[in-house]
Amino acid sequence: MAILSCSAISAGALAQDYDVLLRGGTIYTGSDAPFVGDVAIAGDKLVYVGPRASGKAKRVIDAKGMIVSPGFIDPHTHVGDMLAGDDAAERLVLPFLMQGVTTAFIGNDGAGDPDVASVLGRPRSHPVGINYATFVGLGAVRNKVIGPVDRAPSADELARMKTLVATAMCQGALGLSTGLFYAPQSFAKQDEVVALAREAAVRGGIYDSHIRDESSYTIGLSGAIEEALTIGREAGLPVHIAHIKALGVDVHGQAGAIIAKIEAAQAAGQVVHADQYPWSASGTGLSASLLPRWAEDGGRKAMLARFDDADTLERIKVEMRENMRRRGGADSLLITSGGPDISGKTLAQVGTDMGLDPVDAAVAILRKQSASVASFNQSEADIAAFMKRPWVMTSSDASTGHPRVYGSFARKYDKYVRQEQVVPLRDFIERSSRLTAEAFSLQGRGRLAAGSFADVLVFDPERYSARADYVQPTLFAKGVRFVFVNGGLAVEDGAPTGVSAGRALPRTATSHCP
């Protein structure tokens, strides 16, 4: 039935010439059962998806034995700097293309620049290798108006923040993103977030949140999920839970209860979905993982002043030890940036090298610089439980020093589809493409169908896997044969071509815009 539907849609294209014909691959359209057939590209669009194309093509690619799927869409990344940089090679975003990721979202965790027009307009002068869309972020808005301080906004400040969000939405933002775990966003109370989320809601946006607590730091994992759902209900917009997880020994095993809470909200009519990266280690800052939030009130200068006060530092270290415990101890924190003398070592090893207790070593590091960590804090049972849900899409949370930049989609396929069979191949593909496109209203993306944009991935099902790991996090994935972005050939025979065919993807506001 699926094949007939594809063929019927494309019947008018059978006699036309194609730029590229992918012949004889196993096609996963993103929404239909797989079948062996052809995919044809003309310009930036797909013009045929079905059992056997006729007509002439400038180039025919033998895809026999290969999987042909929509290009993958990553809803949670931190590659905004790569996309905006002056280095043309970096703007290709090869770590993504070499996995078949053709579209990424930026501005997550509350970091989205409110000047969305500039963010989305840059490819006109600085071409990019992948498509991207952006959020407007609570953190960026709050910093612009209030700064890194622990207080509520005044009525005038809140009005200015709301205007920034509204303007960003009218310029094409996907919605409002928050990182309520991180200072200074952690200082924002629920009513402040609701007020800003309403500005996104009336313009058709989504509420995307790194929730306030994925562990047992403050209100707990369950309480933070409930807060996100409440914000969505009160503001009147869909809720997206960023990188859903149960982080730390205190909440291992809670995935089932969290799933039940979310699905109860869905059953009551609320739109809720989530993304997940397929790694047991999260990636964050050393300060975010260990420092109490009050110690960061006022920014780095204020933090250092607290370190210099002996009594205050002792209070900080007491809370740091508890935070280290909930994350599994100093051996579970791998330093991924901060200098060659510490990068690639656990906090326990760094402490030994310094002759210091791990907490004292962390303070010493933070006195000098910021540092990033891979924090091994999740259980495989919880990862699998979330991964199986039909509303959980694939993501990377791509951040420097963590192998998830180079290997998330490939790892999910190799480990959780092929080896452990946690999810079927069709589910993996659909939750890496069509589900994300539909949830975020990306028109013409996420499916292989005539008329859709030609974002296409061809990969070898026997070889597709991640090479990056925690020791060597910057190795390209293997097994990707061809990648097309808007019809441009970005990866050919497993090698990047240097083609910059990506586009900025503004979301069209539904109303309340000039």
CORWO-V224817 format. One record per helix or strand. SS is the DSSP state (H for helix, E for strand). FROM is the first residue (numbers start at 1). TO is the last residue. If there is no record, write none. Layout:
# CORWO-V224817
SS:FROM:TO / SS:FROM:TO
This chain:
# CORWO-V224817
H:2:9 / H:11:13 / E:18:28 / E:35:42 / E:45:50 / E:57:62 / E:66:70 / E:72:74 / E:77:77 / H:80:84 / H:90:92 / H:94:97 / E:101:106 / H:116:124 / E:131:134 / E:136:137 / H:138:145 / H:155:170 / E:175:179 / H:185:187 / H:190:201 / E:206:210 / H:220:235 / E:239:241 / H:255:267 / E:272:276 / E:281:285 / H:286:290 / H:293:296 / H:300:307 / H:310:326 / H:330:332 / E:333:337 / E:346:346 / H:347:354 / H:358:368 / E:372:376 / H:380:387 / E:392:394 / E:398:398 / H:404:419 / H:425:430 / H:434:439 / E:453:453 / E:456:460 / E:465:465 / E:478:478 / E:480:485 / E:488:492 / E:495:496 / E:504:504
